[in-house]
């Protein structure tokens, strides 16, 4: 009986640690983002520089830190991992294979909706980042298929938006050729799952 109680205490403590580690950052993000989301018009500068960029580079994101924890930990230890906006990506970035489709999915103001709040998908975790030279240095957009959101980054400034279903479909098609480094989780049946949601 004493052994059972000890095991139960250990399991509860481990569960609490996971909740604090996962839910804590999400709650801080929710509290920090409690102000009104930026209007779609605030992304106009990003969208115009993206539309005129001669080169687009794509970074592939690592496995999800909550749903693919073991894969994430293993991959994050690699020497070819860089951080963009605080998130890990494989490097080097590769030239966009379908740059016109990326521009269609990102540069059109109709692709975005004001950020509607946190989703119950395990937290924002970008599947891809797209980078290009801008007038003030490198500009980057982080794309999360699970949340159906993007984050535009430039010189410490971040704008977060929801994607329309149409834009999400375009981006999934445009980025599919870049799914090359991230390992696919293997399920009990032995089949690999697509990272493209």
Secondary structure as GFF3:
##gff-version 3
##sequence-region A 1 197
A	DSSP	alpha_helix	2	32	.	.	.	ID=ss1
A	DSSP	three_ten_helix	40	43	.	.	.	ID=ss2
A	DSSP	alpha_helix	44	52	.	.	.	ID=ss3
A	DSSP	beta_strand	57	60	.	.	.	ID=ss4
A	DSSP	alpha_helix	69	76	.	.	.	ID=ss5
A	DSSP	beta_strand	81	84	.	.	.	ID=ss6
A	DSSP	beta_strand	87	90	.	.	.	ID=ss7
A	DSSP	beta_strand	94	95	.	.	.	ID=ss8
A	DSSP	alpha_helix	99	107	.	.	.	ID=ss9
A	DSSP	three_ten_helix	109	111	.	.	.	ID=ss10
A	DSSP	beta_strand	112	114	.	.	.	ID=ss11
A	DSSP	beta_strand	128	134	.	.	.	ID=ss12
A	DSSP	beta_strand	137	144	.	.	.	ID=ss13
A	DSSP	beta_strand	149	154	.	.	.	ID=ss14
A	DSSP	beta_strand	157	163	.	.	.	ID=ss15
A	DSSP	alpha_helix	165	176	.	.	.	ID=ss16
###
